[in-house]
Structures are given as C-alpha cells and as structure tokens.
Amino acid sequence: MAETVSATTPDGRFSFLEAGPQDAVPVVFLHGIGGGARLWTNQLASFGDRYRAIALDLPGYGGSRPLEPASVGTYGEAVADFVRALRLDRPVLVGHSLGGMIVQSYMADGLGPLRAAVLAQTSPAFGGRDPRWAQDFVDARLGPLDRGATMASLAPSVAASLVGPDPDPAAVPLVEGCFAAVPEPTWRASVLALLGFDRREALARISVPTLLLAGSEDRNAPAATMAKMADKVPGADYLCLEGVGHMAFAERPGAFDRAVLDFLHRHLGREGTPA
C-alpha cells in the first residue's frame, strides 16, 4: 500500500495529500462543499499503487488559502494554478459534487489538457426552473449559522443527510470530522459560489474519456439527473451505485474505487502504469 504524505505547493498557496510514484499518471481528487482532502484517504491508498494520487484541499479548506471572489469558475482557475504548480502532465480530474462542477468548468474554459475526467454525483447546473429553489437551498445551509449554530454543531445532521441507508462504518465519522473542520467563511463562500453555475451547453463539447458516477439514494445529485447528463456527453460511461447516498467514495469506497479504476484501465490501459 502506497504511503500518503501531506504537502503544500512551493508558494504555500495549496495544501494537499498524495500517494504513489512521482512519475506515474497524476489523478487529482477534488472534494465538494464541506469536505477536504482527507475525505479521499481510501482513494489515495488504493490508487497510489498505480497512479500519482493527489487529493487537493480546495481554496479555504485545510491549509489552502481562501479565494476571493469564490465561484465555480474561479475554483476551476485555482485548480489549474495547482496543476501548473506541481507541473502535472495531463492529469485525470476526479470531482465530487462541487468538485465535479469545477471539473466541468475546467474543461469548458479550456484551462488545461486532461487525460480523462470523472464527474461523481454532481450536476451541470445549479437550480431549477423555479428561482425560489436556489434561495431555499442557500437558506437551508446558511440559515442555521445565522441563527447561532456552528459548523461543529451542524456536522452530525449534515453527515446523516448525505449518506445512504447502509454506509461503511467509517464514513459518517469521516464526513462529520471534515465538515466540522471547515471554517464558516469557507462554507458560506462555497455555498454562494454555486449561484449562477450552468455548464449544460458545454457537455456536448467534452472531448476526453468521461465517467459519470451516481448513487441510487443520492438526493443532492439524483441518479436520473446524472443519467440525462451522461446522455449529453459524447461517448460517456455512466454507472449508478445501488444503495448509495451522496458520498459514494466514503460510503462504499471499494465499489467507487473499482468503478473508477476499471474506467481508467479501459481508457488509459498501461498508460497508468509507473515507468
């Protein structure tokens, strides 16, 4: 099993965890709102035997510096800066939830060449036809803090709302711990960053191998929405993990890892094998 190490970029702007050979194909994992690099602990262990597996703390999370202004687009630009800082050659980007939106923006804005992309439990747009939906979403996530709650006090209920009915025993404590550690300003900035996000028109222009991964019990990025999304991405692979909520990579790490590793093996072949 590859050893996981904690590091920062030379300029101190980004913190990250990584495992695996430096000369292997880089696979960069991007977490969602309320997450952090350490959510990907299982993936670093399983991917690090074959790939240079890297879990980034998005701006404002972990030891990464906050981002102003924060939007999905500026998060994408920050990820591009991180890729350049580590001199990663055509990485694979694996994005969950907000991270998946960031990957979409990265591709749509032409921020750098990729080998492949994984869009896990995410959406091509924020909000629906009813404009009140977006406001209700924001109110539900920021309102408790406005009324005196803390990130730590909200962590148990948030974690419970994100996982499915039968998660891995380690999943809930992991999600709770990461959420509780997020600075409140970062949480607020991340929630508001979703406003106005819409990359639906860009799906048809995705030109790298892409896997869309859903969970059957996910209420945040419903499987039906992801299936429709997959239909618009040329040549996309689509898989729905049964019995899984919004945190598939933590809830069922074995199933998640097998799905992504199989996808990479089919599309990259021996390219993913260290020299």
Backbone as CSV, one residue per row, in Angstrom:
resi,resn,N_x,N_y,N_z,CA_x,CA_y,CA_z,C_x,C_y,C_z
1,MET,0.851,-1.204,0.000,0.000,0.000,0.000,0.882,1.247,0.000
2,ALA,0.565,2.188,-0.900,1.372,3.401,-1.026,1.230,4.287,0.211
3,GLU,2.312,4.896,0.612,2.305,5.802,1.765,1.711,7.148,1.355
4,THR,0.851,7.699,2.206,0.262,9.008,1.964,1.071,10.072,2.700
5,VAL,1.404,11.145,1.981,2.158,12.237,2.587,1.370,13.533,2.446
6,SER,1.571,14.435,3.386,0.946,15.752,3.373,1.957,16.765,2.864
7,ALA,1.502,17.690,2.008,2.433,18.644,1.410,1.724,19.946,1.085
8,THR,2.500,20.942,0.728,1.980,22.214,0.220,2.756,22.564,-1.043
9,THR,2.149,23.384,-1.893,2.850,23.848,-3.080,3.984,24.787,-2.670
10,PRO,4.997,24.956,-3.521,6.149,25.786,-3.145,5.780,27.198,-2.694
11,ASP,4.698,27.747,-3.250,4.303,29.098,-2.856,3.426,29.113,-1.611
12,GLY,3.132,27.949,-1.049,2.318,27.869,0.155,0.836,28.102,-0.074
13,ARG,0.415,28.182,-1.322,-0.988,28.520,-1.613,-1.934,27.340,-1.405
14,PHE,-1.468,26.130,-1.699,-2.347,24.958,-1.645,-1.759,23.885,-0.729
15,SER,-2.628,23.245,0.035,-2.255,22.041,0.774,-2.888,20.837,0.088
16,PHE,-2.220,19.692,0.205,-2.745,18.501,-0.458,-2.136,17.257,0.168
17,LEU,-2.760,16.128,-0.118,-2.247,14.816,0.266,-1.930,14.056,-1.006
18,GLU,-0.903,13.238,-0.966,-0.612,12.449,-2.157,0.019,11.119,-1.799
19,ALA,-0.115,10.176,-2.732,0.465,8.850,-2.592,0.805,8.336,-3.978
20,GLY,1.846,7.522,-4.061,2.182,6.907,-5.329,3.419,7.499,-5.977
21,PRO,3.886,6.866,-7.051,5.117,7.291,-7.718,4.984,8.660,-8.371
22,GLN,6.009,9.461,-8.250,6.008,10.798,-8.840,5.953,10.751,-10.362
23,ASP,6.416,9.664,-10.972,6.449,9.594,-12.427,5.232,8.897,-13.026
24,ALA,4.234,8.569,-12.199,3.026,7.918,-12.693,2.014,8.957,-13.181
25,VAL,1.011,8.489,-13.901,-0.065,9.375,-14.355,-0.735,10.012,-13.140
26,PRO,-0.861,11.350,-13.112,-1.490,12.001,-11.957,-3.013,11.918,-11.992
27,VAL,-3.591,11.564,-10.862,-5.041,11.554,-10.679,-5.340,12.493,-9.521
28,VAL,-6.050,13.590,-9.807,-6.308,14.632,-8.809,-7.763,14.546,-8.360
29,PHE,-7.971,14.400,-7.052,-9.302,14.275,-6.467,-9.744,15.620,-5.890
30,LEU,-10.951,16.056,-6.271,-11.499,17.345,-5.834,-12.775,17.101,-5.029
31,HIS,-12.762,17.537,-3.791,-13.899,17.316,-2.896,-15.023,18.317,-3.137
32,GLY,-16.124,18.115,-2.435,-17.268,19.012,-2.537,-17.328,19.996,-1.382
33,ILE,-18.454,20.712,-1.301,-18.676,21.679,-0.222,-18.644,20.949,1.127
34,GLY,-17.945,21.530,2.073,-17.888,20.929,3.403,-16.950,19.750,3.507
35,GLY,-16.082,19.567,2.498,-15.179,18.422,2.502,-13.757,18.800,2.846
36,GLY,-12.838,18.118,2.208,-11.422,18.347,2.440,-10.629,17.217,1.828
37,ALA,-9.349,17.415,1.684,-8.503,16.404,1.050,-8.585,15.062,1.765
38,ARG,-8.713,15.090,3.104,-8.657,13.819,3.824,-9.899,12.953,3.621
39,LEU,-10.947,13.498,2.993,-12.085,12.658,2.631,-11.680,11.548,1.661
40,TRP,-10.575,11.777,0.919,-10.154,10.841,-0.116,-9.102,9.851,0.399
41,THR,-9.017,9.650,1.704,-7.998,8.778,2.275,-8.012,7.387,1.648
42,ASN,-9.197,6.799,1.494,-9.292,5.458,0.916,-8.782,5.440,-0.515
43,GLN,-9.124,6.479,-1.277,-8.722,6.514,-2.680,-7.207,6.688,-2.822
44,LEU,-6.597,7.480,-1.962,-5.150,7.643,-2.023,-4.451,6.302,-1.828
45,ALA,-4.983,5.498,-0.920,-4.390,4.192,-0.654,-4.551,3.251,-1.836
46,SER,-5.736,3.221,-2.439,-5.978,2.241,-3.499,-5.461,2.684,-4.857
47,PHE,-5.425,3.982,-5.133,-4.939,4.470,-6.421,-3.418,4.635,-6.424
48,GLY,-2.832,4.828,-5.230,-1.418,5.141,-5.153,-0.499,4.006,-5.594
49,ASP,-1.014,2.781,-5.686,-0.188,1.681,-6.157,0.106,1.796,-7.653
50,ARG,-0.758,2.511,-8.373,-0.588,2.574,-9.833,-0.452,4.002,-10.349
51,TYR,-1.063,4.952,-9.657,-1.095,6.334,-10.119,-0.429,7.254,-9.091
52,ARG,-0.132,8.479,-9.521,0.241,9.518,-8.576,-1.073,10.139,-8.103
53,ALA,-1.573,9.659,-6.994,-2.880,10.059,-6.478,-2.738,11.290,-5.593
54,ILE,-3.505,12.334,-5.908,-3.379,13.616,-5.219,-4.767,14.102,-4.805
55,ALA,-4.946,14.406,-3.542,-6.198,14.980,-3.037,-5.928,16.420,-2.623
56,LEU,-6.575,17.335,-3.296,-6.358,18.764,-3.063,-7.343,19.309,-2.041
57,ASP,-6.857,20.147,-1.134,-7.745,20.989,-0.329,-8.120,22.188,-1.195
58,LEU,-9.383,22.325,-1.525,-9.810,23.481,-2.308,-9.524,24.765,-1.529
59,PRO,-9.461,25.907,-2.212,-9.170,27.172,-1.515,-10.072,27.394,-0.297
60,GLY,-9.438,27.716,0.830,-10.167,27.938,2.075,-10.302,26.701,2.935
61,TYR,-10.022,25.530,2.373,-10.106,24.263,3.098,-8.699,23.820,3.503
62,GLY,-8.609,23.105,4.637,-7.314,22.627,5.089,-6.329,23.773,5.207
63,GLY,-5.167,23.613,4.611,-4.162,24.672,4.644,-4.119,25.516,3.396
64,SER,-5.105,25.364,2.502,-5.131,26.159,1.267,-5.694,27.547,1.536
65,ARG,-5.095,28.533,0.906,-5.525,29.906,1.130,-6.915,30.161,0.555
66,PRO,-7.719,30.981,1.218,-9.059,31.310,0.710,-8.994,31.998,-0.646
67,LEU,-10.131,31.962,-1.335,-10.232,32.506,-2.682,-11.278,33.608,-2.707
68,GLU,-10.914,34.756,-3.277,-11.871,35.851,-3.447,-11.706,36.437,-4.843
69,PRO,-12.804,36.568,-5.597,-14.144,36.075,-5.266,-14.233,34.575,-5.520
70,ALA,-15.146,33.916,-4.825,-15.314,32.477,-4.982,-16.502,32.198,-5.895
71,SER,-16.239,31.493,-6.962,-17.272,30.991,-7.865,-16.766,29.663,-8.403
72,VAL,-17.634,28.902,-9.048,-17.167,27.642,-9.614,-16.060,27.914,-10.624
73,GLY,-16.209,28.992,-11.394,-15.193,29.345,-12.375,-13.854,29.686,-11.749
74,THR,-13.856,30.461,-10.666,-12.575,30.823,-10.041,-11.964,29.638,-9.293
75,TYR,-12.807,28.719,-8.788,-12.263,27.473,-8.246,-11.545,26.698,-9.355
76,GLY,-12.150,26.663,-10.543,-11.514,25.981,-11.660,-10.166,26.588,-12.000
77,GLU,-10.092,27.907,-11.999,-8.818,28.580,-12.278,-7.784,28.257,-11.197
78,ALA,-8.246,28.138,-9.950,-7.320,27.781,-8.863,-6.782,26.367,-9.049
79,VAL,-7.652,25.440,-9.478,-7.188,24.074,-9.739,-6.159,24.071,-10.859
80,ALA,-6.381,24.884,-11.895,-5.403,24.999,-12.981,-4.063,25.535,-12.456
81,ASP,-4.116,26.484,-11.542,-2.886,27.003,-10.926,-2.166,25.895,-10.151
82,PHE,-2.944,25.076,-9.446,-2.371,23.966,-8.682,-1.705,22.954,-9.615
83,VAL,-2.375,22.623,-10.713,-1.817,21.678,-11.681,-0.490,22.209,-12.233
84,ARG,-0.452,23.491,-12.531,0.797,24.084,-13.040,1.874,24.119,-11.956
85,ALA,1.465,24.399,-10.712,2.447,24.475,-9.622,3.152,23.139,-9.416
86,LEU,2.421,22.034,-9.593,3.012,20.707,-9.435,3.528,20.147,-10.761
87,ARG,3.372,20.924,-11.830,3.824,20.511,-13.168,3.260,19.149,-13.540
88,LEU,1.952,19.008,-13.345,1.284,17.753,-13.660,0.977,17.697,-15.151
89,ASP,1.369,16.618,-15.791,1.188,16.456,-17.225,-0.130,15.750,-17.518
90,ARG,-1.089,16.501,-18.058,-2.380,15.947,-18.476,-2.965,15.043,-17.391
91,PRO,-3.337,15.616,-16.262,-3.871,14.792,-15.184,-5.260,14.249,-15.497
92,VAL,-5.656,13.269,-14.723,-7.057,12.852,-14.636,-7.674,13.642,-13.489
93,LEU,-8.805,14.285,-13.712,-9.501,15.003,-12.642,-10.728,14.209,-12.212
94,VAL,-10.816,13.952,-10.908,-11.963,13.263,-10.319,-12.648,14.257,-9.398
95,GLY,-13.846,14.703,-9.774,-14.531,15.718,-8.988,-15.848,15.218,-8.422
96,HIS,-16.052,15.443,-7.125,-17.298,15.051,-6.465,-18.125,16.284,-6.134
97,SER,-19.405,16.291,-6.510,-20.341,17.354,-6.165,-19.812,18.704,-6.661
98,LEU,-19.493,19.653,-5.780,-18.872,20.902,-6.223,-17.609,20.610,-7.024
99,GLY,-16.839,19.618,-6.590,-15.636,19.248,-7.326,-15.948,18.851,-8.752
100,GLY,-17.088,18.171,-8.968,-17.486,17.803,-10.318,-17.874,19.009,-11.150
101,MET,-18.475,19.994,-10.517,-18.774,21.243,-11.225,-17.484,21.951,-11.626
102,ILE,-16.508,21.912,-10.735,-15.215,22.528,-11.026,-14.558,21.849,-12.228
103,VAL,-14.635,20.521,-12.281,-14.062,19.798,-13.422,-14.759,20.208,-14.716
104,GLN,-16.073,20.366,-14.667,-16.799,20.807,-15.863,-16.328,22.187,-16.317
105,SER,-16.159,23.106,-15.372,-15.674,24.440,-15.725,-14.256,24.383,-16.267
106,TYR,-13.421,23.546,-15.663,-12.034,23.377,-16.109,-12.013,22.997,-17.590
107,MET,-12.863,22.050,-17.965,-12.905,21.604,-19.351,-13.547,22.647,-20.258
108,ALA,-14.660,23.222,-19.822,-15.379,24.184,-20.656,-14.550,25.430,-20.930
109,ASP,-13.758,25.846,-19.957,-12.945,27.058,-20.105,-11.565,26.774,-20.694
110,GLY,-11.300,25.510,-21.038,-10.026,25.170,-21.653,-8.832,25.500,-20.784
111,LEU,-8.908,25.151,-19.490,-7.861,25.556,-18.549,-6.629,24.664,-18.591
112,GLY,-6.704,23.567,-19.309,-5.537,22.699,-19.427,-5.934,21.350,-19.980
113,PRO,-4.990,20.633,-20.612,-5.297,19.315,-21.180,-5.463,18.260,-20.096
114,LEU,-6.400,17.342,-20.320,-6.660,16.244,-19.401,-6.573,14.920,-20.142
115,ARG,-6.261,13.862,-19.395,-6.334,12.517,-19.959,-7.763,11.983,-19.893
116,ALA,-8.437,12.274,-18.792,-9.784,11.763,-18.562,-10.408,12.549,-17.419
117,ALA,-11.726,12.379,-17.257,-12.446,13.078,-16.190,-13.472,12.137,-15.565
118,VAL,-13.658,12.273,-14.254,-14.710,11.558,-13.535,-15.590,12.596,-12.860
119,LEU,-16.872,12.586,-13.192,-17.850,13.501,-12.609,-18.726,12.676,-11.675
120,ALA,-18.471,12.775,-10.396,-19.134,11.937,-9.406,-20.206,12.724,-8.661
121,GLN,-21.441,12.279,-8.787,-22.555,12.806,-8.000,-22.591,14.328,-8.027
122,THR,-22.730,14.837,-9.232,-22.684,16.265,-9.470,-23.794,16.666,-10.423
123,SER,-23.774,17.915,-10.870,-24.828,18.450,-11.733,-24.217,19.418,-12.727
124,PRO,-24.843,19.569,-13.909,-24.324,20.536,-14.878,-24.821,21.953,-14.644
125,ALA,-25.737,22.132,-13.692,-26.280,23.465,-13.413,-26.802,23.506,-11.988
126,PHE,-26.850,24.693,-11.414,-27.375,24.858,-10.061,-28.737,25.539,-10.139
127,GLY,-29.725,24.871,-9.555,-31.064,25.454,-9.539,-31.941,24.880,-10.632
128,GLY,-33.206,25.112,-10.516,-34.176,24.635,-11.499,-34.943,25.785,-12.111
129,ARG,-36.099,25.465,-12.628,-36.925,26.485,-13.276,-37.506,27.477,-12.271
130,ASP,-37.712,27.020,-11.049,-38.262,27.884,-10.010,-37.108,28.606,-9.311
131,PRO,-36.995,29.924,-9.440,-35.870,30.648,-8.820,-35.861,30.547,-7.307
132,ARG,-36.993,30.206,-6.716,-37.046,30.080,-5.261,-36.256,28.874,-4.775
133,TRP,-36.044,27.895,-5.656,-35.324,26.690,-5.247,-33.924,27.033,-4.787
134,ALA,-33.222,27.852,-5.564,-31.852,28.218,-5.215,-31.809,28.963,-3.889
135,GLN,-32.758,29.867,-3.685,-32.781,30.619,-2.440,-33.087,29.705,-1.258
136,ASP,-33.997,28.753,-1.458,-34.309,27.797,-0.393,-33.080,26.956,-0.054
137,PHE,-32.306,26.582,-1.075,-31.087,25.799,-0.874,-30.105,26.581,-0.013
138,VAL,-29.885,27.834,-0.370,-28.952,28.679,0.379,-29.443,28.889,1.808
139,ASP,-30.728,29.182,1.954,-31.278,29.419,3.289,-31.126,28.193,4.190
140,ALA,-31.334,27.007,3.618,-31.250,25.788,4.411,-29.832,25.540,4.914
141,ARG,-28.837,26.001,4.169,-27.453,25.733,4.529,-26.800,26.857,5.319
142,LEU,-27.268,28.073,5.126,-26.677,29.196,5.845,-27.557,29.688,6.999
143,GLY,-28.850,29.443,6.916,-29.769,29.915,7.951,-29.416,29.469,9.350
144,PRO,-29.094,28.175,9.577,-28.738,27.737,10.928,-27.536,28.484,11.496
145,LEU,-26.567,28.809,10.650,-25.403,29.574,11.122,-25.811,30.999,11.483
146,ASP,-26.706,31.574,10.700,-27.202,32.915,11.006,-27.924,32.946,12.351
147,ARG,-28.473,31.796,12.742,-29.228,31.724,13.994,-28.376,31.223,15.157
148,GLY,-27.066,31.114,14.956,-26.179,30.809,16.066,-25.568,29.427,16.087
149,ALA,-25.914,28.571,15.140,-25.299,27.252,15.091,-23.829,27.386,14.683
150,THR,-23.064,26.335,14.904,-21.660,26.294,14.494,-21.472,25.144,13.513
151,MET,-20.350,25.151,12.814,-20.061,24.052,11.902,-20.006,22.727,12.667
152,ALA,-19.411,22.748,13.852,-19.308,21.524,14.642,-20.682,21.025,15.087
153,SER,-21.571,21.948,15.482,-22.887,21.511,15.953,-23.755,20.994,14.808
154,LEU,-23.501,21.464,13.581,-24.278,21.022,12.421,-23.752,19.727,11.812
155,ALA,-22.509,19.383,12.122,-21.851,18.271,11.443,-22.625,16.950,11.511
156,PRO,-23.152,16.536,12.669,-23.859,15.245,12.705,-25.080,15.196,11.796
157,SER,-25.879,16.251,11.795,-27.088,16.227,10.966,-26.748,16.324,9.487
158,VAL,-25.732,17.101,9.156,-25.318,17.211,7.756,-24.810,15.875,7.254
159,ALA,-23.949,15.225,8.019,-23.409,13.932,7.607,-24.525,12.907,7.415
160,ALA,-25.467,12.890,8.344,-26.571,11.927,8.248,-27.417,12.167,7.004
161,SER,-27.537,13.428,6.591,-28.368,13.746,5.422,-27.678,13.391,4.108
162,LEU,-26.376,13.175,4.142,-25.621,12.962,2.907,-25.412,11.495,2.563
163,VAL,-25.420,10.626,3.557,-25.115,9.217,3.293,-26.387,8.412,3.084
164,GLY,-26.218,7.248,2.468,-27.327,6.353,2.232,-27.658,5.511,3.449
165,PRO,-28.515,4.502,3.269,-29.005,3.735,4.416,-28.001,2.770,5.031
166,ASP,-26.943,2.405,4.307,-26.014,1.401,4.833,-24.572,1.759,4.467
167,PRO,-24.058,2.851,5.037,-22.696,3.266,4.679,-21.640,2.436,5.393
168,ASP,-20.429,2.483,4.881,-19.283,1.928,5.589,-19.226,2.571,6.977
169,PRO,-18.931,1.796,8.028,-18.933,2.351,9.390,-18.024,3.563,9.573
170,ALA,-16.973,3.650,8.796,-16.045,4.776,8.947,-16.507,6.025,8.217
171,ALA,-17.537,5.903,7.374,-17.918,7.017,6.505,-18.475,8.203,7.286
172,VAL,-19.420,7.947,8.178,-20.084,9.059,8.879,-19.103,9.845,9.750
173,PRO,-18.271,9.178,10.571,-17.281,9.958,11.339,-16.337,10.758,10.447
174,LEU,-15.961,10.205,9.299,-15.072,10.909,8.386,-15.742,12.158,7.831
175,VAL,-16.991,12.026,7.381,-17.715,13.175,6.828,-17.968,14.216,7.908
176,GLU,-18.362,13.761,9.093,-18.590,14.691,10.208,-17.331,15.469,10.544
177,GLY,-16.227,14.770,10.664,-14.982,15.418,11.057,-14.526,16.447,10.046
178,CYS,-14.647,16.122,8.764,-14.240,17.081,7.730,-15.145,18.306,7.748
179,PHE,-16.444,18.090,7.868,-17.382,19.213,7.876,-17.124,20.128,9.066
180,ALA,-16.940,19.536,10.241,-16.737,20.330,11.450,-15.485,21.188,11.372
181,ALA,-14.497,20.741,10.576,-13.224,21.455,10.496,-13.224,22.585,9.466
182,VAL,-14.295,22.689,8.680,-14.347,23.730,7.641,-14.610,25.088,8.297
183,PRO,-13.799,26.105,8.015,-14.081,27.442,8.555,-15.431,27.952,8.043
184,GLU,-16.182,28.587,8.907,-17.505,29.069,8.498,-17.445,29.981,7.267
185,PRO,-16.478,30.909,7.170,-16.431,31.744,5.955,-16.231,30.920,4.676
186,THR,-15.476,29.837,4.768,-15.271,28.982,3.603,-16.566,28.283,3.209
187,TRP,-17.295,27.783,4.198,-18.591,27.142,3.934,-19.542,28.125,3.273
188,ARG,-19.619,29.316,3.803,-20.521,30.317,3.224,-20.104,30.651,1.783
189,ALA,-18.813,30.838,1.569,-18.332,31.173,0.226,-18.614,30.044,-0.755
190,SER,-18.452,28.803,-0.323,-18.679,27.661,-1.205,-20.148,27.532,-1.589
191,VAL,-21.036,27.727,-0.628,-22.473,27.655,-0.925,-22.854,28.735,-1.927
192,LEU,-22.418,29.952,-1.693,-22.771,31.064,-2.582,-22.090,30.947,-3.945
193,ALA,-20.982,30.218,-4.005,-20.273,30.045,-5.277,-21.115,29.289,-6.296
194,LEU,-22.084,28.522,-5.821,-22.921,27.742,-6.730,-23.884,28.609,-7.541
195,LEU,-24.216,29.768,-7.008,-25.224,30.608,-7.656,-24.779,30.978,-9.067
196,GLY,-25.653,30.732,-10.012,-25.368,31.085,-11.401,-24.615,30.033,-12.185
197,PHE,-24.216,28.938,-11.536,-23.465,27.909,-12.263,-24.374,27.213,-13.267
198,ASP,-23.946,27.147,-14.523,-24.694,26.454,-15.568,-23.737,26.126,-16.712
199,ARG,-23.379,24.862,-16.834,-22.484,24.410,-17.897,-23.169,23.368,-18.792
200,ARG,-24.486,23.397,-18.840,-25.202,22.397,-19.640,-24.813,22.437,-21.104
201,GLU,-24.622,23.639,-21.625,-24.297,23.753,-23.049,-22.909,23.217,-23.366
202,ALA,-22.054,23.088,-22.375,-20.688,22.634,-22.607,-20.554,21.113,-22.592
203,LEU,-21.568,20.387,-22.144,-21.457,18.935,-22.032,-21.136,18.288,-23.377
204,ALA,-21.753,18.778,-24.425,-21.556,18.186,-25.748,-20.160,18.420,-26.298
205,ARG,-19.403,19.332,-25.683,-18.058,19.639,-26.175,-16.959,18.895,-25.405
206,ILE,-17.331,18.102,-24.407,-16.331,17.342,-23.663,-15.697,16.325,-24.595
207,SER,-14.377,16.342,-24.660,-13.678,15.541,-25.663,-12.706,14.527,-25.071
208,VAL,-12.728,14.338,-23.754,-11.866,13.333,-23.128,-12.748,12.221,-22.568
209,PRO,-12.197,11.015,-22.375,-12.985,9.953,-21.754,-13.551,10.432,-20.417
210,THR,-14.846,10.220,-20.228,-15.522,10.762,-19.041,-16.433,9.705,-18.431
211,LEU,-16.313,9.541,-17.132,-17.196,8.663,-16.364,-18.115,9.515,-15.516
212,LEU,-19.410,9.249,-15.583,-20.381,9.882,-14.696,-20.860,8.824,-13.721
213,LEU,-20.701,9.113,-12.438,-20.950,8.143,-11.386,-22.033,8.669,-10.454
214,ALA,-23.101,7.896,-10.297,-24.253,8.316,-9.491,-24.487,7.341,-8.342
215,GLY,-25.333,7.763,-7.392,-25.772,6.897,-6.307,-27.285,6.819,-6.315
216,SER,-27.845,5.625,-6.163,-29.298,5.457,-6.287,-30.078,6.182,-5.199
217,GLU,-29.433,6.430,-4.033,-30.117,7.087,-2.920,-29.670,8.542,-2.744
218,ASP,-29.020,9.092,-3.749,-28.497,10.460,-3.673,-29.618,11.458,-3.930
219,ARG,-29.900,12.306,-2.930,-30.946,13.324,-3.083,-30.377,14.663,-3.536
220,ASN,-29.060,14.809,-3.494,-28.435,16.060,-3.900,-28.115,16.098,-5.387
221,ALA,-27.681,14.965,-5.925,-27.418,14.844,-7.364,-28.105,13.560,-7.817
222,PRO,-29.416,13.607,-8.017,-30.184,12.385,-8.294,-29.654,11.611,-9.508
223,ALA,-29.758,10.293,-9.412,-29.267,9.437,-10.488,-29.943,9.753,-11.809
224,ALA,-31.234,10.074,-11.781,-31.939,10.387,-13.024,-31.337,11.615,-13.699
225,THR,-30.957,12.615,-12.904,-30.329,13.815,-13.456,-28.971,13.476,-14.063
226,MET,-28.205,12.628,-13.378,-26.891,12.262,-13.884,-26.986,11.410,-15.145
227,ALA,-28.006,10.567,-15.231,-28.179,9.761,-16.441,-28.465,10.658,-17.645
228,LYS,-29.306,11.668,-17.466,-29.581,12.612,-18.552,-28.326,13.396,-18.923
229,MET,-27.548,13.737,-17.913,-26.292,14.442,-18.128,-25.346,13.585,-18.968
230,ALA,-25.264,12.296,-18.642,-24.377,11.384,-19.363,-24.763,11.273,-20.831
231,ASP,-26.062,11.346,-21.114,-26.530,11.246,-22.498,-26.001,12.386,-23.366
232,LYS,-25.651,13.500,-22.737,-25.203,14.677,-23.489,-23.688,14.741,-23.666
233,VAL,-22.967,13.864,-22.979,-21.508,13.856,-23.073,-21.095,12.799,-24.096
234,PRO,-20.436,13.174,-25.169,-20.079,12.207,-26.212,-19.257,11.037,-25.675
235,GLY,-19.778,9.825,-25.900,-19.053,8.620,-25.520,-18.896,8.386,-24.037
236,ALA,-19.680,9.061,-23.212,-19.503,8.958,-21.760,-19.861,7.573,-21.236
237,ASP,-19.187,7.168,-20.166,-19.563,5.997,-19.385,-20.458,6.486,-18.241
238,TYR,-21.456,5.676,-17.885,-22.350,6.028,-16.781,-22.539,4.808,-15.897
239,LEU,-22.493,5.028,-14.580,-22.721,3.941,-13.634,-23.448,4.483,-12.420
240,CYS,-24.463,3.769,-11.979,-25.183,4.117,-10.754,-24.905,3.037,-9.716
241,LEU,-24.398,3.443,-8.555,-24.116,2.529,-7.460,-25.366,2.381,-6.596
242,GLU,-25.869,1.175,-6.478,-27.111,0.926,-5.760,-26.942,1.087,-4.246
243,GLY,-27.956,1.677,-3.613,-27.979,1.814,-2.163,-27.061,2.874,-1.614
244,VAL,-26.539,3.734,-2.494,-25.533,4.711,-2.088,-26.116,6.118,-2.092
245,GLY,-25.780,6.901,-1.061,-26.212,8.290,-0.984,-25.260,9.205,-1.730
246,HIS,-25.041,10.401,-1.190,-24.274,11.423,-1.908,-22.761,11.269,-1.751
247,MET,-22.312,10.422,-0.840,-20.873,10.330,-0.536,-20.336,8.956,-0.916
248,ALA,-20.524,8.563,-2.161,-20.195,7.202,-2.595,-18.771,6.810,-2.261
249,PHE,-17.812,7.706,-2.490,-16.407,7.348,-2.291,-16.081,7.074,-0.830
250,ALA,-16.871,7.620,0.101,-16.689,7.332,1.527,-17.607,6.201,1.987
251,GLU,-18.841,6.168,1.458,-19.820,5.155,1.858,-19.452,3.760,1.388
252,ARG,-19.046,3.651,0.150,-18.682,2.369,-0.457,-17.361,2.532,-1.211
253,PRO,-16.272,2.760,-0.476,-15.006,3.044,-1.153,-14.570,1.941,-2.105
254,GLY,-14.829,0.691,-1.745,-14.430,-0.401,-2.625,-15.138,-0.338,-3.961
255,ALA,-16.457,-0.143,-3.936,-17.236,-0.083,-5.177,-16.864,1.149,-5.991
256,PHE,-16.686,2.284,-5.310,-16.303,3.513,-6.008,-14.943,3.337,-6.684
257,ASP,-13.990,2.826,-5.945,-12.639,2.689,-6.481,-12.603,1.713,-7.649
258,ARG,-13.316,0.598,-7.533,-13.346,-0.369,-8.637,-13.924,0.257,-9.892
259,ALA,-14.989,1.052,-9.733,-15.617,1.685,-10.887,-14.659,2.640,-11.585
260,VAL,-13.964,3.464,-10.803,-13.062,4.452,-11.405,-11.814,3.779,-11.956
261,LEU,-11.254,2.826,-11.224,-10.052,2.139,-11.702,-10.336,1.349,-12.973
262,ASP,-11.502,0.719,-13.035,-11.870,-0.012,-14.252,-12.018,0.945,-15.430
263,PHE,-12.649,2.080,-15.188,-12.788,3.098,-16.238,-11.420,3.557,-16.736
264,LEU,-10.519,3.863,-15.821,-9.188,4.328,-16.222,-8.416,3.232,-16.953
265,HIS,-8.555,1.999,-16.491,-7.852,0.902,-17.158,-8.344,0.742,-18.594
266,ARG,-9.650,0.834,-18.798,-10.205,0.663,-20.144,-9.790,1.791,-21.079
267,HIS,-9.674,3.000,-20.540,-9.401,4.140,-21.412,-7.933,4.540,-21.466
268,LEU,-7.173,4.243,-20.413,-5.762,4.603,-20.407,-4.850,3.398,-20.599
269,GLY,-5.358,2.188,-20.294,-4.550,0.993,-20.436,-3.295,1.070,-19.605
270,ARG,-2.171,0.698,-20.188,-0.908,0.676,-19.458,-0.324,2.058,-19.270
271,GLU,-1.001,3.082,-19.822,-0.520,4.458,-19.614,-0.489,4.803,-18.142
272,GLY,-1.355,4.165,-17.352,-1.398,4.446,-15.934,-0.355,3.710,-15.112
273,THR,0.440,2.866,-15.748,1.431,2.096,-15.015,2.730,2.859,-14.856
274,PRO,3.270,2.975,-13.642,4.521,3.700,-13.457,5.640,3.121,-14.318
275,ALA,6.540,4.000,-14.744,7.677,3.549,-15.551,8.603,2.679,-14.695
